[in-house]
Amino acid sequence: MNKGKVGISLIILGNILYLSQTFFRGNGSSFGEFSSGLLLGLALGINLIGIILLIIYISKSKEE
């Protein structure tokens, strides 16, 4: 059950990071572009890890 909660919270955190990325996108400066790209990469990575954890949790709960 722990992996399920962690997976869901990681997906939520990834979505929050993706939404915060849009605030930095409007800025034309180089720091704005860098932070926007960094937040987008972190959001995608965290979402992917959360999805993998949920798949592992679901597959193990079905075996039991």
Buried (B, 14 or more C-beta within 10 A) or exposed (E): EEBBEBBBEBBEBBBEBBEBBEEBBEEEEEEBEEBBEEBBEBBEEBBEBBBEBBEEBEEEEEEE
